[in-house]
Amino acid sequence: MKPTERSHPKMLCIFSEDTHIKPH
């Protein structure tokens, strides 16, 4: 767990969407 995720929980949501759009 990174502190960034806790500091920016919304970023996690955006990151999740990016993963959905970009199947890496």
Secondary structure, DSSP 8 states (H G I E B T S, - for coil): --HHHHH-HHHHHHHHHHHHHS--
